[in-house]
Amino acid sequence: MLRLFKQYYPIRNIIFVLVEGFIIWATVTITSSVFGYLGQKHTSAELLYKALLFTIVCQICLYYLDLYDYIVINIKKTSVKLLQALGMTAITVSVIYFVFPVTIIEYRYLSYSILLTAILILTWRISYSEVLRRGLFNKPIIILGADEMAQQIVNEIKLRKDCGYKIACIVLGKHHKDTMLEADSPCIQKSRYKGISELAQKLKIYTIVVAIKEKRGELPMKELLKCKVNGVDVLDGNSFYEMLTGKLIVSQTHPSWLIFSDGFKKSTFKRVAKRITDLLLSIVLLIVFAPLNVLVSILIKLDSEGPIIFSQKRVGQAGKEYMIYKFRSMIADAEEKSGPVWTSKNDQRITRVGKVIRKVRIDELPQLFNVLKGEMSLVGPRPERKYFVERLSNKIPYYRERFSVKPGVTGWAQVSYGYGSTEEDAIEKLNYDLFYIKNLSSLMDLMIILKTIKIVIFGRGAR
């Protein structure tokens, strides 16, 4: 697994993206050369750079149309999305060519390149999908234990066909005789987990995941040490789950793991850099979106009675309350009768303009003033009301830990899970929030902002 932006990716998936980029670049270069591009007044070096520009734009368009979110393909669906991505690429490079004529690749050559690129990318993806279907190059692992954590890991590996792992077997302890573990892999009963090292050697296993809930008196220290000195990676179940999914699982996380695991580093440099970034970006965004803010204000006023800006107390860093600002998307006094409630699907309180601005997240723009004031950050956990904070803190472990950082206009939970309106959703979002707080970094913030732009463009996940 390769770690990028505090997330782990299977090496083969990184190779997949790089090879696809090479295919695009080589196709444009060779096609342009074959059709006489080098006969023009250009050098071969210029063509290589221009082909690289096209490749970067193309892969960004592939990313924004989710063609890197799932690699196990449906040919019909992938073909449609691929054509859309190449159409977006053609439009984007046309704009770039208009602004920077020096980057132009002649259109007749470019059209041949795009056609050939579509055929080669589809062929490459079908081939790669077959590799995933057959489980080729999957790394076999052994799971120790049959508790809920083990089941969660089994489920995630089955769900994520491109995760890069396969379960060779699950080793059960003496107290797992009546286990209800659902898995396609063989389960082996071993008293006190004896002979794990020999089993790993026999199956050619180089990773063992320890998913035993109660480790005291149950953890086979001598056996695991023997595995370790023989070159086998021994991973805690929580750490492996975090690596696999990009989230924690609060119901199975012990305080000791949080204390001794890597992460939760908040140096002065990180805090200052994050604050400077917040200030600069919020000022730029307020200037850029000023005309849009004026237009939205007029539409809200014309659509329904009530104030343009909706303000409400939210809980921020260290549990301090502050007043959040948003464009009003509901009728005035929406909770006058119901009291504090989460927004539901097809909520009747949402106005006509509100449906539109919520879908593309425009209602969040006034929160940039909260960022300027230092009450919020551009990236962080979603701010919540005191009523829900007190209610959820009493039911969900580690819920108050999310207030160790400033709430954000967007966040890892928002881009990974979307909107939630139940306590189960709150637990799942906390799993992502704790992962973000644990792995806080500027690069991760950048990745979240890029994912947010993607969500805004296609209007996903809002209510």
ROBA-743763 format. One record per residue (C-alpha): residue number from 1; y, x, z. Coordinates in Angstrom, 1 decimal. Layout:
+-----+--------+--------+--------+
:   k :      y :      x :      z :
+-----+--------+--------+--------+
: NUM :      Y :      X :      Z :
...
+-----+--------+--------+--------+
This chain:
+-----+--------+--------+--------+
:   k :      y :      x :      z :
+-----+--------+--------+--------+
:   1 :    0.0 :    0.0 :    0.0 :
:   2 :    3.5 :    1.2 :   -0.8 :
:   3 :    6.4 :    0.3 :    1.4 :
:   4 :    9.7 :   -0.8 :   -0.3 :
:   5 :   12.6 :   -2.5 :    1.4 :
:   6 :   10.5 :   -2.7 :    4.6 :
:   7 :    7.8 :   -4.6 :    2.7 :
:   8 :    4.4 :   -3.5 :    1.6 :
:   9 :    3.2 :   -3.9 :   -1.9 :
:  10 :   -0.2 :   -3.0 :   -3.4 :
:  11 :    0.0 :    0.2 :   -5.4 :
:  12 :   -1.6 :   -1.5 :   -8.4 :
:  13 :    1.2 :   -4.2 :   -8.4 :
:  14 :    3.8 :   -1.4 :   -8.5 :
:  15 :    1.9 :    0.1 :  -11.4 :
:  16 :    1.8 :   -3.3 :  -13.1 :
:  17 :    5.6 :   -3.6 :  -13.1 :
:  18 :    6.1 :    0.0 :  -14.2 :
:  19 :    3.6 :   -0.3 :  -17.0 :
:  20 :    5.2 :   -3.5 :  -18.2 :
:  21 :    8.6 :   -1.8 :  -18.2 :
:  22 :    7.1 :    1.0 :  -20.3 :
:  23 :    5.6 :   -1.5 :  -22.7 :
:  24 :    9.0 :   -3.1 :  -23.2 :
:  25 :   10.9 :    0.2 :  -23.6 :
:  26 :    8.3 :    1.7 :  -26.0 :
:  27 :    8.2 :   -1.5 :  -28.1 :
:  28 :   12.0 :   -1.5 :  -28.6 :
:  29 :   12.1 :    2.3 :  -29.2 :
:  30 :    9.2 :    2.4 :  -31.7 :
:  31 :   10.1 :   -0.9 :  -33.5 :
:  32 :   13.7 :    0.2 :  -34.0 :
:  33 :   12.6 :    3.6 :  -35.2 :
:  34 :   10.0 :    2.2 :  -37.6 :
:  35 :   12.5 :   -0.2 :  -39.1 :
:  36 :   15.0 :    2.5 :  -39.8 :
:  37 :   17.2 :    2.6 :  -36.8 :
:  38 :   17.1 :    6.4 :  -36.8 :
:  39 :   18.5 :    6.3 :  -40.3 :
:  40 :   21.8 :    5.1 :  -38.9 :
:  41 :   24.4 :    7.4 :  -37.4 :
:  42 :   22.7 :    7.5 :  -34.1 :
:  43 :   20.6 :   10.1 :  -32.3 :
:  44 :   17.1 :    9.5 :  -31.0 :
:  45 :   18.5 :   10.1 :  -27.4 :
:  46 :   20.9 :    7.3 :  -27.8 :
:  47 :   18.1 :    4.9 :  -28.9 :
:  48 :   16.1 :    5.9 :  -25.8 :
:  49 :   19.0 :    5.0 :  -23.5 :
:  50 :   19.7 :    1.7 :  -25.3 :
:  51 :   16.1 :    0.8 :  -25.1 :
:  52 :   16.2 :    1.5 :  -21.4 :
:  53 :   19.2 :   -0.8 :  -21.0 :
:  54 :   17.3 :   -3.6 :  -22.8 :
:  55 :   14.2 :   -3.0 :  -20.6 :
:  56 :   16.2 :   -3.2 :  -17.3 :
:  57 :   17.8 :   -6.5 :  -18.5 :
:  58 :   14.5 :   -7.9 :  -19.6 :
:  59 :   12.7 :   -7.1 :  -16.3 :
:  60 :   15.6 :   -8.6 :  -14.3 :
:  61 :   15.2 :  -11.8 :  -16.3 :
:  62 :   11.4 :  -11.8 :  -15.8 :
:  63 :   12.1 :  -11.4 :  -12.1 :
:  64 :   14.6 :  -14.3 :  -12.0 :
:  65 :   12.1 :  -16.6 :  -13.7 :
:  66 :    9.5 :  -15.8 :  -11.1 :
:  67 :    7.3 :  -13.9 :  -13.5 :
:  68 :    6.8 :  -11.2 :  -10.8 :
:  69 :    6.2 :  -13.7 :   -8.0 :
:  70 :    2.8 :  -14.6 :   -9.3 :
:  71 :    0.7 :  -12.3 :  -11.5 :
:  72 :   -2.5 :  -14.4 :  -11.7 :
:  73 :   -1.4 :  -16.3 :  -14.8 :
:  74 :   -1.7 :  -19.7 :  -16.3 :
:  75 :   -1.4 :  -18.8 :  -20.0 :
:  76 :    0.6 :  -21.9 :  -21.0 :
:  77 :    3.0 :  -21.7 :  -18.1 :
:  78 :    3.4 :  -18.0 :  -18.4 :
:  79 :    4.1 :  -18.3 :  -22.2 :
:  80 :    6.9 :  -20.9 :  -21.6 :
:  81 :    8.5 :  -18.8 :  -18.9 :
:  82 :    8.2 :  -15.6 :  -20.9 :
:  83 :   10.0 :  -17.2 :  -23.9 :
:  84 :   12.7 :  -18.4 :  -21.5 :
:  85 :   13.0 :  -14.9 :  -20.0 :
:  86 :   13.3 :  -13.3 :  -23.4 :
:  87 :   15.9 :  -15.9 :  -24.4 :
:  88 :   17.9 :  -15.1 :  -21.3 :
:  89 :   17.5 :  -11.4 :  -22.2 :
:  90 :   18.8 :  -11.9 :  -25.7 :
:  91 :   21.8 :  -13.8 :  -24.4 :
:  92 :   22.6 :  -11.2 :  -21.7 :
:  93 :   22.3 :   -8.2 :  -24.0 :
:  94 :   24.5 :  -10.0 :  -26.6 :
:  95 :   27.2 :  -10.3 :  -23.9 :
:  96 :   26.8 :   -6.6 :  -23.0 :
:  97 :   27.0 :   -5.6 :  -26.7 :
:  98 :   30.2 :   -7.6 :  -27.1 :
:  99 :   31.8 :   -5.9 :  -24.1 :
: 100 :   30.3 :   -2.5 :  -24.7 :
: 101 :   29.7 :   -2.1 :  -28.5 :
: 102 :   28.4 :    1.5 :  -27.9 :
: 103 :   25.2 :    0.0 :  -26.5 :
: 104 :   24.3 :   -2.1 :  -29.5 :
: 105 :   20.9 :   -2.1 :  -31.1 :
: 106 :   21.1 :   -3.7 :  -34.5 :
: 107 :   20.2 :   -7.4 :  -34.2 :
: 108 :   17.6 :   -7.5 :  -37.0 :
: 109 :   15.7 :   -4.6 :  -35.3 :
: 110 :   16.1 :   -6.2 :  -31.9 :
: 111 :   14.7 :   -9.5 :  -33.0 :
: 112 :   11.5 :   -7.8 :  -34.2 :
: 113 :   11.4 :   -6.0 :  -30.8 :
: 114 :   11.7 :   -9.2 :  -28.9 :
: 115 :    8.9 :  -10.9 :  -30.9 :
: 116 :    6.5 :   -7.9 :  -30.5 :
: 117 :    7.5 :   -7.6 :  -26.8 :
: 118 :    6.5 :  -11.2 :  -26.1 :
: 119 :    3.0 :  -10.7 :  -27.7 :
: 120 :    2.4 :   -7.4 :  -25.9 :
: 121 :    3.6 :   -8.7 :  -22.4 :
: 122 :    1.4 :  -11.7 :  -22.7 :
: 123 :   -1.6 :   -9.6 :  -23.7 :
: 124 :   -0.9 :   -7.2 :  -20.9 :
: 125 :   -0.7 :  -10.0 :  -18.3 :
: 126 :   -3.9 :  -11.7 :  -19.5 :
: 127 :   -5.7 :   -8.3 :  -19.2 :
: 128 :   -4.2 :   -7.7 :  -15.7 :
: 129 :   -5.1 :  -11.2 :  -14.6 :
: 130 :   -8.7 :  -10.5 :  -15.5 :
: 131 :   -8.6 :   -7.4 :  -13.4 :
: 132 :   -7.4 :   -9.5 :  -10.4 :
: 133 :   -9.9 :  -12.3 :  -11.1 :
: 134 :  -12.8 :   -9.8 :  -11.0 :
: 135 :  -11.3 :   -8.1 :   -7.9 :
: 136 :  -11.4 :   -4.7 :   -9.6 :
: 137 :   -9.8 :   -1.9 :   -7.5 :
: 138 :   -9.5 :   -4.2 :   -4.4 :
: 139 :   -9.7 :   -2.1 :   -1.2 :
: 140 :  -12.6 :   -3.3 :    1.0 :
: 141 :  -11.9 :   -3.7 :    4.7 :
: 142 :  -13.8 :   -4.7 :    7.8 :
: 143 :  -12.4 :   -7.2 :   10.2 :
: 144 :  -13.3 :   -7.0 :   13.9 :
: 145 :  -13.2 :  -10.4 :   15.7 :
: 146 :  -13.3 :  -14.0 :   14.8 :
: 147 :  -10.3 :  -15.5 :   16.7 :
: 148 :   -7.3 :  -17.2 :   15.2 :
: 149 :   -5.7 :  -14.0 :   14.0 :
: 150 :   -8.9 :  -13.1 :   12.1 :
: 151 :   -8.9 :  -16.5 :   10.5 :
: 152 :   -5.2 :  -16.1 :    9.5 :
: 153 :   -5.9 :  -12.8 :    7.8 :
: 154 :   -8.9 :  -14.2 :    6.0 :
: 155 :   -6.8 :  -17.1 :    4.7 :
: 156 :   -4.0 :  -14.9 :    3.5 :
: 157 :   -6.3 :  -12.6 :    1.6 :
: 158 :   -8.0 :  -15.6 :   -0.1 :
: 159 :   -4.5 :  -17.0 :   -0.9 :
: 160 :   -3.0 :  -13.8 :   -2.2 :
: 161 :   -5.2 :  -12.9 :   -5.1 :
: 162 :   -3.0 :   -9.8 :   -5.8 :
: 163 :   -2.9 :   -8.5 :   -2.3 :
: 164 :   -5.2 :   -5.6 :   -3.1 :
: 165 :   -7.8 :   -6.2 :   -0.4 :
: 166 :  -11.2 :   -7.7 :   -0.1 :
: 167 :  -13.2 :   -8.4 :    3.0 :
: 168 :  -16.5 :   -6.5 :    3.0 :
: 169 :  -17.6 :   -8.1 :    6.2 :
: 170 :  -16.5 :   -9.5 :    9.5 :
: 171 :  -18.0 :   -8.0 :   12.7 :
: 172 :  -18.4 :  -10.4 :   15.6 :
: 173 :  -18.6 :   -9.5 :   19.3 :
: 174 :  -21.0 :  -11.0 :   21.8 :
: 175 :  -18.6 :  -13.9 :   22.7 :
: 176 :  -18.3 :  -15.0 :   19.1 :
: 177 :  -21.8 :  -16.6 :   18.8 :
: 178 :  -20.4 :  -20.1 :   18.3 :
: 179 :  -17.5 :  -19.1 :   16.1 :
: 180 :  -16.0 :  -21.6 :   13.7 :
: 181 :  -14.6 :  -18.8 :   11.4 :
: 182 :  -14.4 :  -20.0 :    7.8 :
: 183 :  -14.9 :  -17.0 :    5.5 :
: 184 :  -16.7 :  -16.2 :    2.2 :
: 185 :  -17.6 :  -12.7 :    3.5 :
: 186 :  -20.7 :  -12.0 :    5.5 :
: 187 :  -20.4 :  -12.0 :    9.3 :
: 188 :  -22.4 :   -9.5 :   11.3 :
: 189 :  -23.1 :   -9.9 :   15.1 :
: 190 :  -22.9 :   -6.7 :   17.1 :
: 191 :  -23.1 :   -6.4 :   20.8 :
: 192 :  -20.0 :   -4.6 :   22.0 :
: 193 :  -19.3 :   -3.8 :   18.3 :
: 194 :  -21.8 :   -0.9 :   18.3 :
: 195 :  -22.4 :    1.1 :   15.1 :
: 196 :  -19.1 :    0.2 :   13.4 :
: 197 :  -18.6 :    3.8 :   12.3 :
: 198 :  -22.1 :    3.9 :   10.6 :
: 199 :  -21.4 :    0.5 :    9.0 :
: 200 :  -18.1 :    1.7 :    7.6 :
: 201 :  -19.8 :    4.8 :    6.1 :
: 202 :  -22.6 :    2.7 :    4.7 :
: 203 :  -20.1 :    0.2 :    3.0 :
: 204 :  -17.6 :    3.0 :    2.1 :
: 205 :  -14.9 :    1.4 :    4.1 :
: 206 :  -11.7 :    3.3 :    4.9 :
: 207 :   -9.8 :    0.5 :    6.7 :
: 208 :  -10.8 :   -1.5 :    9.8 :
: 209 :   -8.6 :   -4.3 :   11.0 :
: 210 :   -8.9 :   -5.1 :   14.8 :
: 211 :   -8.2 :   -8.9 :   15.2 :
: 212 :   -9.6 :   -9.3 :   18.7 :
: 213 :   -7.4 :  -11.6 :   20.7 :
: 214 :   -8.3 :  -10.4 :   24.2 :
: 215 :   -8.7 :   -6.6 :   24.0 :
: 216 :   -9.1 :   -5.9 :   27.7 :
: 217 :  -12.8 :   -5.1 :   28.3 :
: 218 :  -13.6 :   -6.1 :   24.7 :
: 219 :  -12.0 :   -3.4 :   22.6 :
: 220 :  -14.7 :   -0.8 :   21.5 :
: 221 :  -12.6 :    2.3 :   22.1 :
: 222 :  -15.4 :    4.9 :   21.6 :
: 223 :  -16.5 :    3.3 :   18.3 :
: 224 :  -13.0 :    3.0 :   17.0 :
: 225 :  -12.1 :    6.6 :   17.9 :
: 226 :  -15.2 :    7.7 :   16.0 :
: 227 :  -14.0 :    5.7 :   13.0 :
: 228 :  -10.6 :    7.3 :   13.3 :
: 229 :  -11.8 :   10.9 :   13.4 :
: 230 :  -14.0 :   10.2 :   10.4 :
: 231 :  -10.9 :    9.3 :    8.4 :
: 232 :  -11.0 :    5.5 :    8.6 :
: 233 :   -7.7 :    3.7 :    9.2 :
: 234 :   -7.8 :    1.5 :   12.2 :
: 235 :   -5.1 :   -1.2 :   12.1 :
: 236 :   -4.0 :   -3.8 :   14.7 :
: 237 :   -4.4 :   -7.3 :   13.4 :
: 238 :   -0.7 :   -8.1 :   14.0 :
: 239 :    0.4 :   -5.0 :   12.1 :
: 240 :   -2.0 :   -5.7 :    9.2 :
: 241 :   -0.8 :   -9.4 :    9.0 :
: 242 :    2.8 :   -8.2 :    9.0 :
: 243 :    2.1 :   -5.7 :    6.2 :
: 244 :    0.2 :   -8.4 :    4.2 :
: 245 :    2.7 :  -11.3 :    4.5 :
: 246 :    6.2 :  -10.1 :    5.3 :
: 247 :    6.3 :  -12.1 :    8.5 :
: 248 :    4.9 :  -12.0 :   12.1 :
: 249 :    2.8 :  -14.7 :   13.7 :
: 250 :    4.4 :  -15.6 :   17.1 :
: 251 :    1.5 :  -17.6 :   18.4 :
: 252 :   -0.8 :  -14.5 :   18.2 :
: 253 :    1.8 :  -11.8 :   19.1 :
: 254 :    1.6 :  -10.1 :   22.5 :
: 255 :    4.8 :   -8.7 :   24.1 :
: 256 :    3.1 :   -5.3 :   24.4 :
: 257 :    2.7 :   -5.2 :   20.6 :
: 258 :    6.4 :   -6.0 :   20.0 :
: 259 :    7.3 :   -3.3 :   22.6 :
: 260 :    5.2 :   -0.5 :   21.2 :
: 261 :    5.3 :   -1.3 :   17.5 :
: 262 :    7.8 :    0.4 :   15.2 :
: 263 :   11.1 :   -1.4 :   14.5 :
: 264 :   13.9 :   -3.2 :   16.2 :
: 265 :   16.2 :   -0.2 :   15.7 :
: 266 :   19.9 :   -1.1 :   15.8 :
: 267 :   21.8 :    2.2 :   15.7 :
: 268 :   25.6 :    2.3 :   15.8 :
: 269 :   25.6 :    3.5 :   12.2 :
: 270 :   23.5 :    0.5 :   11.1 :
: 271 :   25.8 :   -1.9 :   13.0 :
: 272 :   29.0 :   -0.4 :   11.6 :
: 273 :   27.6 :   -0.2 :    8.0 :
: 274 :   26.5 :   -3.8 :    8.2 :
: 275 :   29.9 :   -4.9 :    9.5 :
: 276 :   31.8 :   -3.0 :    6.8 :
: 277 :   29.6 :   -4.5 :    4.1 :
: 278 :   30.1 :   -8.0 :    5.5 :
: 279 :   33.9 :   -7.6 :    5.5 :
: 280 :   34.1 :   -6.2 :    2.0 :
: 281 :   31.6 :   -8.6 :    0.4 :
: 282 :   33.1 :  -11.7 :    2.1 :
: 283 :   36.6 :  -10.8 :    1.0 :
: 284 :   35.4 :  -10.3 :   -2.6 :
: 285 :   33.4 :  -13.5 :   -2.6 :
: 286 :   36.3 :  -15.6 :   -1.2 :
: 287 :   38.5 :  -14.3 :   -4.0 :
: 288 :   35.9 :  -14.8 :   -6.7 :
: 289 :   35.0 :  -18.3 :   -5.5 :
: 290 :   38.6 :  -19.4 :   -4.7 :
: 291 :   38.9 :  -21.7 :   -7.9 :
: 292 :   35.4 :  -23.2 :   -7.2 :
: 293 :   36.4 :  -23.9 :   -3.5 :
: 294 :   39.5 :  -25.8 :   -4.7 :
: 295 :   37.5 :  -27.8 :   -7.2 :
: 296 :   34.8 :  -28.7 :   -4.6 :
: 297 :   37.5 :  -29.7 :   -2.1 :
: 298 :   39.0 :  -32.1 :   -4.6 :
: 299 :   35.6 :  -33.6 :   -5.5 :
: 300 :   34.7 :  -34.1 :   -1.8 :
: 301 :   38.0 :  -35.9 :   -1.2 :
: 302 :   37.6 :  -38.2 :   -4.2 :
: 303 :   33.9 :  -38.9 :   -3.5 :
: 304 :   34.1 :  -40.1 :    0.2 :
: 305 :   36.3 :  -40.6 :    3.2 :
: 306 :   36.5 :  -37.9 :    5.8 :
: 307 :   37.5 :  -34.2 :    6.1 :
: 308 :   36.8 :  -31.7 :    3.4 :
: 309 :   35.5 :  -29.1 :    5.9 :
: 310 :   32.8 :  -29.9 :    8.3 :
: 311 :   32.8 :  -27.9 :   11.6 :
: 312 :   30.2 :  -27.9 :   14.3 :
: 313 :   29.2 :  -25.7 :   17.2 :
: 314 :   26.3 :  -23.3 :   16.6 :
: 315 :   24.6 :  -20.7 :   18.7 :
: 316 :   25.3 :  -17.1 :   17.6 :
: 317 :   24.5 :  -13.6 :   18.8 :
: 318 :   23.6 :  -13.2 :   22.5 :
: 319 :   23.6 :  -17.0 :   22.8 :
: 320 :   27.3 :  -17.4 :   22.4 :
: 321 :   28.5 :  -20.6 :   20.8 :
: 322 :   31.0 :  -20.6 :   17.9 :
: 323 :   32.4 :  -23.1 :   15.4 :
: 324 :   30.7 :  -23.0 :   12.0 :
: 325 :   32.5 :  -24.1 :    8.8 :
: 326 :   30.9 :  -25.8 :    5.8 :
: 327 :   31.9 :  -28.1 :    3.0 :
: 328 :   31.2 :  -31.7 :    4.2 :
: 329 :   28.1 :  -32.9 :    2.3 :
: 330 :   27.4 :  -36.0 :    4.4 :
: 331 :   29.3 :  -39.1 :    5.3 :
: 332 :   31.8 :  -38.7 :    8.1 :
: 333 :   30.3 :  -39.0 :   11.6 :
: 334 :   26.8 :  -38.8 :   10.2 :
: 335 :   25.2 :  -38.4 :   13.6 :
: 336 :   27.3 :  -40.8 :   15.6 :
: 337 :   24.4 :  -43.2 :   16.1 :
: 338 :   21.4 :  -41.0 :   15.7 :
: 339 :   22.5 :  -38.0 :   17.7 :
: 340 :   21.4 :  -34.5 :   16.6 :
: 341 :   18.7 :  -34.7 :   14.0 :
: 342 :   17.5 :  -32.4 :   11.2 :
: 343 :   18.2 :  -33.3 :    7.6 :
: 344 :   15.3 :  -35.0 :    6.0 :
: 345 :   14.2 :  -35.3 :    2.4 :
: 346 :   16.3 :  -37.9 :    0.5 :
: 347 :   18.5 :  -38.2 :    3.5 :
: 348 :   20.7 :  -41.3 :    3.0 :
: 349 :   23.6 :  -39.7 :    4.8 :
: 350 :   24.2 :  -37.2 :    2.0 :
: 351 :   27.0 :  -38.1 :   -0.4 :
: 352 :   26.8 :  -37.8 :   -4.2 :
: 353 :   28.9 :  -34.6 :   -4.3 :
: 354 :   26.9 :  -33.4 :   -1.2 :
: 355 :   23.6 :  -33.6 :   -3.1 :
: 356 :   25.0 :  -31.3 :   -5.8 :
: 357 :   26.7 :  -28.7 :   -3.5 :
: 358 :   23.7 :  -28.6 :   -1.2 :
: 359 :   21.3 :  -28.0 :   -4.1 :
: 360 :   23.2 :  -24.9 :   -5.2 :
: 361 :   24.2 :  -23.9 :   -1.7 :
: 362 :   28.0 :  -24.2 :   -2.4 :
: 363 :   28.4 :  -26.1 :    0.9 :
: 364 :   27.8 :  -22.7 :    2.7 :
: 365 :   30.8 :  -20.9 :    1.1 :
: 366 :   33.3 :  -21.7 :    4.0 :
: 367 :   30.9 :  -19.7 :    6.3 :
: 368 :   32.4 :  -16.6 :    4.7 :
: 369 :   35.4 :  -17.2 :    7.0 :
: 370 :   32.9 :  -17.0 :    9.9 :
: 371 :   31.7 :  -13.6 :    8.5 :
: 372 :   35.3 :  -12.4 :    8.4 :
: 373 :   35.8 :  -13.4 :   12.0 :
: 374 :   32.7 :  -11.5 :   13.0 :
: 375 :   30.8 :  -14.6 :   14.2 :
: 376 :   28.3 :  -14.3 :   11.4 :
: 377 :   26.8 :  -11.8 :    9.0 :
: 378 :   26.0 :  -12.4 :    5.3 :
: 379 :   22.4 :  -11.9 :    6.2 :
: 380 :   20.6 :  -13.0 :    9.4 :
: 381 :   18.7 :  -15.9 :   11.0 :
: 382 :   19.9 :  -19.4 :   10.3 :
: 383 :   22.4 :  -20.5 :   12.9 :
: 384 :   21.2 :  -23.5 :   15.0 :
: 385 :   22.7 :  -26.0 :   17.4 :
: 386 :   22.4 :  -25.7 :   21.1 :
: 387 :   20.5 :  -28.9 :   21.4 :
: 388 :   17.7 :  -27.6 :   19.1 :
: 389 :   17.9 :  -24.0 :   20.6 :
: 390 :   17.2 :  -25.3 :   24.1 :
: 391 :   14.4 :  -27.6 :   22.8 :
: 392 :   12.7 :  -24.9 :   20.7 :
: 393 :   13.1 :  -22.1 :   23.3 :
: 394 :   11.0 :  -24.1 :   25.7 :
: 395 :    8.2 :  -24.6 :   23.2 :
: 396 :    8.2 :  -21.5 :   20.9 :
: 397 :    7.5 :  -18.0 :   22.2 :
: 398 :   10.1 :  -15.4 :   21.4 :
: 399 :   12.5 :  -18.0 :   20.0 :
: 400 :   15.5 :  -16.5 :   21.9 :
: 401 :   14.8 :  -13.1 :   20.4 :
: 402 :   16.4 :  -14.3 :   17.2 :
: 403 :   19.8 :  -14.2 :   18.9 :
: 404 :   19.7 :  -10.4 :   19.2 :
: 405 :   21.5 :  -10.3 :   15.8 :
: 406 :   24.3 :  -12.3 :   14.3 :
: 407 :   23.3 :  -15.4 :   12.4 :
: 408 :   23.6 :  -15.2 :    8.6 :
: 409 :   24.9 :  -17.2 :    5.7 :
: 410 :   21.5 :  -16.4 :    4.1 :
: 411 :   18.4 :  -14.8 :    5.6 :
: 412 :   14.8 :  -13.7 :    5.2 :
: 413 :   13.4 :  -17.0 :    6.4 :
: 414 :   15.7 :  -19.0 :    4.1 :
: 415 :   14.7 :  -17.1 :    1.0 :
: 416 :   11.0 :  -16.9 :    2.0 :
: 417 :   10.3 :  -20.4 :    3.4 :
: 418 :   13.2 :  -22.6 :    2.5 :
: 419 :   14.5 :  -25.6 :    4.5 :
: 420 :   12.5 :  -26.8 :    7.5 :
: 421 :   12.9 :  -30.0 :    9.5 :
: 422 :   10.1 :  -30.0 :   12.0 :
: 423 :    9.0 :  -27.8 :   15.0 :
: 424 :    6.2 :  -26.4 :   12.9 :
: 425 :    8.8 :  -25.3 :   10.3 :
: 426 :   10.9 :  -23.8 :   13.1 :
: 427 :    7.8 :  -21.7 :   14.2 :
: 428 :    7.2 :  -20.5 :   10.6 :
: 429 :   10.8 :  -19.6 :   10.1 :
: 430 :   10.8 :  -17.7 :   13.4 :
: 431 :    7.8 :  -15.7 :   12.0 :
: 432 :   10.1 :  -14.5 :    9.2 :
: 433 :   13.2 :  -14.1 :   11.4 :
: 434 :   11.4 :  -11.8 :   13.8 :
: 435 :   10.1 :   -9.7 :   10.8 :
: 436 :   13.7 :   -9.4 :    9.6 :
: 437 :   15.0 :   -8.4 :   13.0 :
: 438 :   12.2 :   -5.9 :   13.5 :
: 439 :   12.7 :   -4.3 :   10.0 :
: 440 :   16.5 :   -4.6 :    9.8 :
: 441 :   18.0 :   -2.4 :    7.0 :
: 442 :   20.7 :   -2.4 :    4.4 :
: 443 :   18.2 :   -2.3 :    1.6 :
: 444 :   16.4 :   -5.3 :    3.0 :
: 445 :   19.8 :   -7.1 :    3.2 :
: 446 :   20.4 :   -6.3 :   -0.5 :
: 447 :   17.0 :   -7.6 :   -1.4 :
: 448 :   17.7 :  -10.9 :    0.5 :
: 449 :   21.0 :  -11.3 :   -1.3 :
: 450 :   19.4 :  -10.8 :   -4.7 :
: 451 :   16.7 :  -13.4 :   -3.8 :
: 452 :   19.5 :  -15.7 :   -2.6 :
: 453 :   21.3 :  -15.4 :   -6.0 :
: 454 :   18.0 :  -16.3 :   -7.6 :
: 455 :   17.6 :  -19.4 :   -5.4 :
: 456 :   21.2 :  -20.5 :   -6.0 :
: 457 :   20.9 :  -20.2 :   -9.7 :
: 458 :   17.8 :  -22.4 :   -9.8 :
: 459 :   18.7 :  -24.7 :   -6.9 :
: 460 :   15.5 :  -24.3 :   -4.9 :
: 461 :   14.7 :  -25.1 :   -1.3 :
: 462 :   17.8 :  -27.1 :   -0.4 :
: 463 :   18.2 :  -30.5 :    1.1 :
+-----+--------+--------+--------+
